[in-house]
Amino acid sequence: MNVKDALAFIAEHGIVLERARGPRPNLVERIAGGTIAGSWWAHPRANEIFAILSKVRDYPEIVACRLIDGKVTLIHRRVWPALVLLAREFPVDRLAAIIERHTDSGKHISEEIPWPKWLPPDVKEKAQTLTTERAIVIFGEVLFRYLTDDDKTNPK
């Protein structure tokens, strides 16, 4: 799998987990071509996985946040309008965009851009054309699972 394939995978599914297992497909295991036991950093293709993840994270139509179970979740731009309508159903900290960068000294740091500051204005406009029902269909099992399984442990 290359970067183009990874982006197509995210676009197809709309919402994927970066490396965790859960209710959505897992990009790291898709890149690796199968289940990974333990840390993906120990996988023979770890460098390739890292390179693809880095490029995917830099792609302007993908946002990384901690939407699903606090795990890094990659969301394609086509789903962002639905997220606008359903954002109140999630803890606001789970909607912050995660930006990873390397400093001049080579140190790796993560920064967060709060919701909805990272959201482009045109996405907010597109959200106005959706119904809540359509947004729920787009989000499907992710929203349903969150509201049914995690509702008591993750107050809004």
MIMI-53994 format. One line per 2 residues: their letters; for each residue x, y, z of N, C-alpha, C, O, CB. Coordinates in nm, 3 decimals. Glycine has a CB too. Layout:
BEGIN
a = X/Y/Z/X/Y/Z/X/Y/Z/X/Y/Z/X/Y/Z | ...
This chain:
BEGIN
mn = 0.085/-0.118/0.000/0.000/0.000/0.000/0.089/0.124/0.000/0.191/0.129/0.069/-0.097/0.000/0.123 | 0.050/0.222/-0.078/0.122/0.348/-0.082/0.032/0.459/-0.026/-0.078/0.431/0.020/0.167/0.382/-0.227
vk = 0.079/0.582/-0.029/0.003/0.695/0.027/-0.131/0.710/-0.046/-0.235/0.730/0.018/0.084/0.827/0.017 | -0.128/0.701/-0.177/-0.252/0.714/-0.255/-0.354/0.608/-0.213/-0.472/0.639/-0.197/-0.222/0.702/-0.407
da = -0.309/0.485/-0.195/-0.398/0.377/-0.151/-0.452/0.404/-0.010/-0.570/0.380/0.018/-0.324/0.242/-0.154 | -0.367/0.454/0.078/-0.409/0.484/0.215/-0.515/0.594/0.216/-0.613/0.585/0.289/-0.287/0.527/0.302
la = -0.495/0.697/0.134/-0.593/0.805/0.125/-0.725/0.754/0.068/-0.832/0.795/0.113/-0.539/0.919/0.039 | -0.718/0.667/-0.030/-0.839/0.608/-0.088/-0.913/0.523/0.015/-1.036/0.524/0.021/-0.805/0.523/-0.212
fi = -0.837/0.450/0.097/-0.895/0.368/0.204/-0.971/0.455/0.303/-1.083/0.422/0.343/-0.784/0.288/0.277 | -0.911/0.567/0.343/-0.978/0.659/0.437/-1.100/0.722/0.370/-1.205/0.732/0.433/-0.880/0.769/0.485
ae = -1.087/0.764/0.247/-1.200/0.824/0.175/-1.316/0.725/0.165/-1.432/0.763/0.184/-1.156/0.870/0.035 | -1.284/0.601/0.135/-1.388/0.498/0.121/-1.464/0.478/0.252/-1.587/0.472/0.252/-1.327/0.366/0.076
hg = -1.391/0.468/0.363/-1.454/0.440/0.491/-1.500/0.565/0.564/-1.586/0.558/0.652/-1.358/0.364/0.579 | -1.445/0.680/0.529/-1.484/0.805/0.593/-1.419/0.829/0.726/-1.367/0.938/0.752/-1.630/0.808/0.609
iv = -1.422/0.728/0.812/-1.365/0.736/0.946/-1.289/0.606/0.970/-1.347/0.497/0.960/-1.475/0.759/1.055 | -1.160/0.616/1.003/-1.081/0.497/1.036/-0.998/0.524/1.160/-0.964/0.639/1.191/-0.990/0.456/0.916
le = -0.966/0.419/1.228/-0.871/0.431/1.339/-0.731/0.425/1.279/-0.705/0.349/1.187/-0.892/0.317/1.446 | -0.642/0.506/1.332/-0.506/0.507/1.279/-0.435/0.375/1.310/-0.383/0.310/1.220/-0.427/0.625/1.336
ra = -0.434/0.337/1.437/-0.361/0.216/1.474/-0.433/0.128/1.574/-0.394/0.013/1.592/-0.229/0.252/1.529 | -0.534/0.178/1.640/-0.606/0.101/1.742/-0.709/0.009/1.678/-0.750/0.029/1.564/-0.674/0.195/1.843
rg = -0.750/-0.091/1.753/-0.859/-0.177/1.710/-0.988/-0.122/1.769/-0.990/-0.068/1.879/-0.836/-0.325/1.754 | -1.095/-0.135/1.694/-1.222/-0.085/1.741/-1.330/-0.100/1.637/-1.324/-0.190/1.553/-1.210/0.059/1.783
pr = -1.430/-0.011/1.642/-1.546/-0.024/1.555/-1.525/0.021/1.411/-1.617/0.013/1.330/-1.659/0.052/1.613 | -1.407/0.069/1.378/-1.377/0.114/1.243/-1.250/0.044/1.194/-1.172/-0.006/1.275/-1.361/0.268/1.238
pn = -1.230/0.041/1.063/-1.107/-0.019/1.010/-0.982/0.050/1.065/-0.986/0.165/1.107/-1.107/-0.012/0.856 | -0.872/-0.024/1.063/-0.745/0.020/1.118/-0.646/0.042/1.004/-0.615/-0.052/0.930/-0.689/-0.084/1.221
lv = -0.598/0.164/0.987/-0.509/0.197/0.876/-0.374/0.127/0.886/-0.324/0.077/0.786/-0.489/0.346/0.868 | -0.314/0.124/1.004/-0.181/0.062/1.018/-0.184/-0.084/0.974/-0.095/-0.129/0.902/-0.132/0.073/1.164
er = -0.285/-0.157/1.017/-0.291/-0.298/0.978/-0.321/-0.313/0.829/-0.278/-0.410/0.766/-0.397/-0.372/1.061 | -0.394/-0.220/0.774/-0.420/-0.223/0.630/-0.289/-0.201/0.553/-0.263/-0.269/0.454/-0.525/-0.116/0.589
ia = -0.209/-0.107/0.599/-0.079/-0.082/0.535/0.011/-0.205/0.548/0.079/-0.244/0.453/-0.010/0.043/0.598 | 0.010/-0.266/0.667/0.095/-0.382/0.693/0.046/-0.507/0.620/0.123/-0.601/0.599/0.102/-0.409/0.841
gg = -0.080/-0.508/0.583/-0.134/-0.624/0.512/-0.188/-0.732/0.604/-0.208/-0.845/0.560/-0.030/-0.682/0.424 | -0.210/-0.699/0.730/-0.265/-0.798/0.823/-0.256/-0.751/0.966/-0.206/-0.642/0.995/-0.194/-0.930/0.807
ti = -0.304/-0.835/1.055/-0.303/-0.805/1.197/-0.161/-0.793/1.250/-0.072/-0.869/1.211/-0.380/-0.912/1.276 | -0.141/-0.696/1.338/-0.010/-0.677/1.401/-0.024/-0.707/1.549/-0.106/-0.647/1.618/0.044/-0.530/1.378
ag = 0.055/-0.801/1.596/0.056/-0.832/1.739/0.158/-0.741/1.806/0.274/-0.738/1.767/0.090/-0.984/1.764 | 0.114/-0.669/1.907/0.205/-0.578/1.976/0.218/-0.446/1.902/0.130/-0.409/1.825/0.342/-0.642/1.993
sw = 0.326/-0.378/1.927/0.349/-0.247/1.867/0.383/-0.258/1.719/0.459/-0.345/1.678/0.461/-0.175/1.941 | 0.324/-0.169/1.640/0.356/-0.170/1.497/0.499/-0.126/1.472/0.554/-0.152/1.365/0.259/-0.080/1.421
wa = 0.561/-0.060/1.569/0.701/-0.019/1.554/0.794/-0.139/1.543/0.905/-0.128/1.491/0.743/0.069/1.671 | 0.750/-0.255/1.591/0.832/-0.376/1.582/0.807/-0.451/1.451/0.876/-0.550/1.422/0.804/-0.469/1.701
hp = 0.713/-0.406/1.373/0.680/-0.472/1.246/0.793/-0.449/1.145/0.852/-0.342/1.143/0.544/-0.419/1.191 | 0.822/-0.547/1.061/0.929/-0.531/0.960/0.907/-0.412/0.866/1.003/-0.360/0.808/0.941/-0.658/0.878
ra = 0.784/-0.369/0.851/0.754/-0.257/0.761/0.729/-0.128/0.839/0.663/-0.037/0.787/0.632/-0.291/0.674 | 0.779/-0.118/0.960/0.753/-0.002/1.046/0.791/0.130/0.980/0.716/0.227/0.990/0.828/-0.016/1.177
ne = 0.905/0.135/0.915/0.947/0.261/0.851/0.852/0.302/0.739/0.819/0.420/0.724/1.089/0.246/0.794 | 0.807/0.205/0.663/0.711/0.232/0.556/0.577/0.278/0.617/0.517/0.373/0.568/0.689/0.105/0.469
if = 0.533/0.211/0.721/0.409/0.250/0.789/0.419/0.393/0.839/0.328/0.473/0.818/0.378/0.153/0.906 | 0.529/0.426/0.904/0.547/0.560/0.957/0.546/0.665/0.845/0.483/0.770/0.858/0.680/0.569/1.035
ai = 0.613/0.636/0.737/0.619/0.731/0.625/0.480/0.756/0.567/0.445/0.870/0.538/0.713/0.679/0.515 | 0.402/0.650/0.550/0.267/0.665/0.497/0.179/0.741/0.595/0.104/0.830/0.555/0.206/0.527/0.466
ls = 0.186/0.706/0.724/0.106/0.776/0.824/0.139/0.925/0.827/0.049/1.009/0.836/0.128/0.715/0.964 | 0.266/0.958/0.819/0.307/1.098/0.821/0.249/1.176/0.703/0.201/1.288/0.720/0.460/1.109/0.820
kv = 0.252/1.116/0.586/0.199/1.184/0.468/0.047/1.193/0.473/-0.011/1.294/0.432/0.243/1.111/0.340 | -0.017/1.090/0.523/-0.163/1.092/0.538/-0.203/1.203/0.634/-0.297/1.278/0.608/-0.215/0.955/0.588
rd = -0.132/1.213/0.746/-0.163/1.317/0.846/-0.144/1.458/0.790/-0.211/1.551/0.834/-0.075/1.299/0.969 | -0.054/1.474/0.694/-0.029/1.605/0.634/-0.129/1.640/0.523/-0.135/1.754/0.478/0.111/1.609/0.578
yp = -0.206/1.543/0.480/-0.300/1.565/0.370/-0.414/1.655/0.416/-0.474/1.629/0.520/-0.355/1.430/0.316 | -0.445/1.762/0.341/-0.544/1.860/0.387/-0.687/1.809/0.398/-0.770/1.874/0.461/-0.542/1.976/0.297
ei = -0.718/1.694/0.339/-0.854/1.642/0.347/-0.871/1.538/0.456/-0.974/1.471/0.464/-0.893/1.583/0.215 | -0.770/1.524/0.541/-0.775/1.430/0.653/-0.750/1.506/0.782/-0.658/1.588/0.789/-0.671/1.314/0.635
va = -0.830/1.479/0.883/-0.803/1.535/1.015/-0.784/1.417/1.110/-0.856/1.317/1.102/-0.919/1.630/1.063 | -0.688/1.431/1.198/-0.666/1.333/1.304/-0.718/1.393/1.434/-0.688/1.508/1.467/-0.514/1.295/1.317
cr = -0.797/1.316/1.505/-0.848/1.358/1.636/-0.859/1.231/1.722/-0.813/1.125/1.682/-0.987/1.433/1.623 | -0.920/1.242/1.839/-0.934/1.126/1.926/-1.082/1.090/1.943/-1.127/1.062/2.054/-0.869/1.154/2.064
li = -1.154/1.092/1.834/-1.299/1.074/1.836/-1.343/0.941/1.896/-1.431/0.938/1.982/-1.352/1.086/1.698 | -1.285/0.832/1.852/-1.331/0.699/1.893/-1.249/0.650/2.011/-1.129/0.624/1.999/-1.322/0.599/1.776
dg = -1.314/0.636/2.125/-1.252/0.581/2.246/-1.121/0.650/2.284/-1.036/0.589/2.349/-1.226/0.434/2.227 | -1.103/0.775/2.247/-0.982/0.848/2.279/-0.862/0.807/2.195/-0.750/0.852/2.220/-0.950/0.831/2.422
kv = -0.884/0.721/2.097/-0.777/0.673/2.009/-0.767/0.761/1.885/-0.866/0.822/1.844/-0.801/0.525/1.967 | -0.648/0.768/1.826/-0.631/0.852/1.708/-0.721/0.800/1.596/-0.712/0.685/1.554/-0.482/0.854/1.662
tl = -0.808/0.889/1.551/-0.908/0.860/1.450/-0.883/0.953/1.332/-0.866/1.073/1.350/-1.053/0.876/1.507 | -0.882/0.898/1.213/-0.863/0.977/1.091/-0.998/0.994/1.024/-1.068/0.896/0.997/-0.759/0.910/0.995
ih = -1.033/1.119/0.997/-1.164/1.148/0.940/-1.145/1.221/0.808/-1.075/1.322/0.801/-1.251/1.232/1.038 | -1.207/1.169/0.703/-1.198/1.229/0.571/-1.291/1.350/0.562/-1.396/1.355/0.625/-1.234/1.126/0.462
rr = -1.251/1.445/0.484/-1.324/1.570/0.468/-1.471/1.549/0.429/-1.557/1.629/0.466/-1.256/1.656/0.364 | -1.501/1.443/0.354/-1.640/1.421/0.312/-1.733/1.397/0.431/-1.854/1.411/0.419/-1.647/1.303/0.216
vw = -1.675/1.360/0.547/-1.755/1.333/0.667/-1.764/1.457/0.757/-1.850/1.462/0.845/-1.694/1.216/0.745 | -1.679/1.556/0.736/-1.676/1.673/0.824/-1.810/1.744/0.836/-1.845/1.786/0.947/-1.574/1.770/0.774
pa = -1.889/1.762/0.727/-2.018/1.828/0.746/-2.110/1.752/0.843/-2.180/1.815/0.922/-2.088/1.843/0.613 | -2.109/1.621/0.837/-2.189/1.542/0.932/-2.137/1.563/1.074/-2.215/1.569/1.169/-2.186/1.391/0.895
lv = -2.006/1.572/1.088/-1.947/1.596/1.220/-1.994/1.730/1.277/-2.017/1.741/1.397/-1.793/1.593/1.211 | -2.008/1.830/1.192/-2.057/1.961/1.238/-2.195/1.945/1.303/-2.220/2.000/1.411/-2.064/2.061/1.120
ll = -2.282/1.871/1.238/-2.418/1.854/1.291/-2.423/1.768/1.417/-2.511/1.786/1.501/-2.506/1.793/1.187 | -2.330/1.675/1.430/-2.334/1.580/1.541/-2.232/1.609/1.650/-2.222/1.533/1.747/-2.313/1.442/1.489
ar = -2.157/1.715/1.637/-2.048/1.744/1.731/-2.094/1.749/1.876/-2.020/1.709/1.966/-1.983/1.876/1.695 | -2.214/1.797/1.899/-2.264/1.807/2.038/-2.278/1.671/2.106/-2.292/1.663/2.228/-2.399/1.878/2.039
ef = -2.274/1.564/2.028/-2.286/1.429/2.083/-2.154/1.373/2.135/-2.150/1.265/2.192/-2.342/1.337/1.978 | -2.046/1.447/2.114/-1.913/1.401/2.153/-1.849/1.500/2.248/-1.875/1.620/2.240/-1.824/1.380/2.030
pv = -1.764/1.451/2.339/-1.688/1.545/2.422/-1.602/1.634/2.332/-1.537/1.584/2.240/-1.598/1.469/2.526 | -1.603/1.762/2.357/-1.535/1.857/2.269/-1.386/1.829/2.257/-1.327/1.855/2.152/-1.556/1.999/2.320
dr = -1.324/1.777/2.361/-1.180/1.749/2.352/-1.149/1.638/2.253/-1.038/1.632/2.201/-1.126/1.711/2.489 | -1.244/1.550/2.224/-1.223/1.443/2.126/-1.230/1.494/1.983/-1.195/1.421/1.889/-1.326/1.334/2.146
la = -1.273/1.617/1.966/-1.285/1.675/1.832/-1.169/1.767/1.797/-1.165/1.822/1.687/-1.416/1.751/1.820 | -1.076/1.783/1.888/-0.958/1.867/1.861/-0.870/1.797/1.757/-0.844/1.677/1.766/-0.879/1.895/1.992
ai = -0.823/1.873/1.660/-0.732/1.819/1.558/-0.594/1.800/1.619/-0.544/1.886/1.691/-0.724/1.913/1.433 | -0.534/1.687/1.591/-0.399/1.656/1.640/-0.302/1.682/1.527/-0.311/1.623/1.419/-0.388/1.508/1.691
ie = -0.209/1.771/1.552/-0.107/1.805/1.454/0.027/1.759/1.509/0.065/1.796/1.620/-0.105/1.960/1.422 | 0.099/1.678/1.433/0.230/1.632/1.476/0.335/1.700/1.389/0.320/1.714/1.267/0.242/1.477/1.466
rh = 0.441/1.742/1.454/0.549/1.806/1.378/0.682/1.779/1.447/0.688/1.738/1.563/0.526/1.958/1.363 | 0.786/1.803/1.373/0.921/1.789/1.424/0.982/1.929/1.439/0.972/2.012/1.348/1.009/1.698/1.331
td = 1.043/1.952/1.551/1.108/2.081/1.573/1.242/2.082/1.500/1.288/1.980/1.450/1.128/2.109/1.725 | 1.304/2.197/1.495/1.436/2.208/1.431/1.539/2.119/1.498/1.634/2.073/1.434/1.484/2.353/1.433
sg = 1.520/2.094/1.627/1.614/2.007/1.699/1.586/1.859/1.675/1.661/1.773/1.722/1.608/2.037/1.849 | 1.477/1.828/1.600/1.444/1.688/1.570/1.345/1.627/1.667/1.304/1.512/1.651/1.569/1.606/1.570
kh = 1.306/1.703/1.768/1.210/1.653/1.866/1.071/1.644/1.802/1.030/1.732/1.726/1.207/1.744/1.993 | 1.000/1.538/1.835/0.864/1.517/1.785/0.766/1.574/1.887/0.772/1.541/2.005/0.837/1.364/1.759
is = 0.675/1.662/1.841/0.575/1.716/1.932/0.437/1.709/1.869/0.421/1.711/1.746/0.609/1.862/1.969 | 0.336/1.699/1.955/0.197/1.701/1.911/0.132/1.827/1.964/0.155/1.868/2.078/0.120/1.575/1.958
ee = 0.052/1.887/1.880/-0.024/2.005/1.918/-0.170/1.975/1.887/-0.200/1.893/1.800/0.026/2.134/1.845 | -0.260/2.042/1.957/-0.401/2.026/1.929/-0.462/2.160/1.891/-0.433/2.263/1.951/-0.474/1.966/2.049
ip = -0.547/2.155/1.790/-0.625/2.272/1.750/-0.768/2.243/1.794/-0.829/2.148/1.746/-0.614/2.300/1.593 | -0.822/2.325/1.883/-0.955/2.297/1.937/-1.065/2.297/1.830/-1.055/2.364/1.728/-0.989/2.398/2.045
wp = -1.168/2.220/1.859/-1.290/2.220/1.777/-1.364/2.349/1.803/-1.373/2.389/1.919/-1.380/2.096/1.808 | -1.416/2.415/1.706/-1.414/2.391/1.561/-1.314/2.480/1.488/-1.329/2.504/1.368/-1.551/2.413/1.505
kw = -1.211/2.527/1.558/-1.116/2.620/1.495/-1.046/2.562/1.372/-1.009/2.637/1.282/-1.011/2.662/1.594 | -1.028/2.430/1.367/-0.959/2.370/1.254/-1.051/2.352/1.132/-1.004/2.324/1.022/-0.903/2.235/1.294
lp = -1.180/2.369/1.152/-1.278/2.341/1.048/-1.286/2.455/0.945/-1.308/2.570/0.983/-1.415/2.318/1.111 | -1.269/2.425/0.816/-1.280/2.529/0.713/-1.423/2.583/0.703/-1.518/2.507/0.723/-1.235/2.474/0.577
pd = -1.441/2.711/0.673/-1.576/2.771/0.664/-1.667/2.702/0.564/-1.788/2.691/0.587/-1.564/2.916/0.628 | -1.613/2.655/0.452/-1.699/2.591/0.351/-1.762/2.462/0.402/-1.869/2.423/0.355/-1.620/2.562/0.226
vk = -1.699/2.397/0.498/-1.756/2.275/0.555/-1.878/2.310/0.641/-1.978/2.238/0.640/-1.650/2.199/0.639 | -1.869/2.419/0.713/-1.983/2.464/0.793/-2.101/2.496/0.701/-2.216/2.466/0.734/-1.945/2.587/0.878
ek = -2.073/2.557/0.588/-2.179/2.588/0.491/-2.240/2.460/0.436/-2.363/2.451/0.423/-2.123/2.674/0.376 | -2.158/2.363/0.403/-2.209/2.237/0.351/-2.293/2.164/0.455/-2.390/2.097/0.420/-2.093/2.147/0.304
aq = -2.256/2.176/0.582/-2.332/2.112/0.689/-2.476/2.162/0.692/-2.567/2.089/0.731/-2.265/2.136/0.825 | -2.496/2.286/0.652/-2.631/2.343/0.652/-2.721/2.277/0.548/-2.844/2.291/0.555/-2.625/2.493/0.625
tl = -2.663/2.204/0.454/-2.743/2.135/0.352/-2.781/1.994/0.395/-2.860/1.928/0.327/-2.666/2.129/0.222 | -2.727/1.948/0.508/-2.757/1.814/0.558/-2.867/1.817/0.662/-2.886/1.916/0.733/-2.631/1.749/0.617
tt = -2.940/1.708/0.670/-3.032/1.688/0.781/-2.958/1.611/0.889/-2.858/1.545/0.862/-3.162/1.614/0.736 | -3.007/1.618/1.009/-2.948/1.539/1.118/-2.957/1.391/1.085/-2.864/1.315/1.113/-3.018/1.569/1.253
er = -3.067/1.350/1.025/-3.084/1.209/0.988/-2.976/1.164/0.890/-2.920/1.055/0.904/-3.223/1.186/0.927 | -2.946/1.247/0.792/-2.842/1.213/0.695/-2.705/1.209/0.762/-2.623/1.123/0.731/-2.840/1.314/0.579
ai = -2.680/1.302/0.853/-2.553/1.304/0.926/-2.537/1.176/1.008/-2.427/1.121/1.015/-2.545/1.427/1.018 | -2.645/1.129/1.068/-2.639/1.005/1.147/-2.609/0.887/1.056/-2.532/0.798/1.094/-2.772/0.982/1.222
vi = -2.668/0.884/0.938/-2.639/0.777/0.843/-2.491/0.779/0.805/-2.426/0.674/0.800/-2.726/0.790/0.716 | -2.437/0.898/0.779/-2.297/0.910/0.742/-2.208/0.859/0.855/-2.111/0.786/0.831/-2.262/1.057/0.709
fg = -2.240/0.896/0.978/-2.161/0.852/1.092/-2.190/0.709/1.132/-2.103/0.640/1.185/-2.185/0.944/1.209 | -2.311/0.665/1.108/-2.350/0.526/1.130/-2.309/0.468/1.264/-2.341/0.522/1.370/-2.294/0.443/1.024
ev = -2.239/0.358/1.257/-2.207/0.281/1.376/-2.119/0.356/1.476/-2.122/0.326/1.595/-2.139/0.155/1.337 | -2.041/0.451/1.430/-1.954/0.525/1.522/-2.038/0.600/1.624/-2.015/0.588/1.744/-1.863/0.623/1.445
lf = -2.134/0.676/1.577/-2.220/0.751/1.668/-2.303/0.656/1.753/-2.314/0.676/1.874/-2.311/0.846/1.590 | -2.361/0.555/1.692/-2.446/0.462/1.766/-2.367/0.394/1.878/-2.415/0.386/1.991/-2.505/0.357/1.671
ry = -2.249/0.347/1.848/-2.168/0.279/1.949/-2.132/0.375/2.062/-2.140/0.339/2.179/-2.040/0.221/1.887 | -2.094/0.497/2.026/-2.055/0.592/2.129/-2.172/0.621/2.223/-2.155/0.622/2.345/-2.005/0.722/2.065
lt = -2.288/0.645/2.167/-2.403/0.683/2.249/-2.456/0.567/2.332/-2.515/0.590/2.438/-2.513/0.736/2.162 | -2.437/0.444/2.286/-2.490/0.330/2.361/-2.388/0.269/2.457/-2.424/0.238/2.571/-2.538/0.224/2.265
dd = -2.264/0.253/2.416/-2.166/0.184/2.499/-2.088/0.275/2.593/-2.056/0.235/2.705/-2.069/0.111/2.413 | -2.060/0.395/2.550/-1.971/0.481/2.627/-2.043/0.596/2.697/-1.978/0.676/2.764/-1.866/0.537/2.537
dk = -2.172/0.605/2.683/-2.245/0.721/2.732/-2.222/0.748/2.878/-2.211/0.864/2.918/-2.390/0.703/2.707 | -2.214/0.644/2.961/-2.198/0.664/3.104/-2.055/0.702/3.144/-2.035/0.771/3.244/-2.238/0.539/3.177
tn = -1.958/0.658/3.065/-1.817/0.684/3.102/-1.761/0.807/3.036/-1.654/0.854/3.074/-1.731/0.565/3.067 | -1.830/0.861/2.938/-1.780/0.978/2.867/-1.886/1.088/2.866/-1.956/1.104/2.766/-1.741/0.941/2.724
pk = -1.898/1.163/2.974/-2.000/1.267/2.977/-1.974/1.372/2.871/-1.860/1.402/2.836/-2.007/1.331/3.115 | -2.082/1.428/2.822/-2.072/1.530/2.717/-2.051/1.667/2.774/-2.040/1.764/2.699/-2.196/1.531/2.632
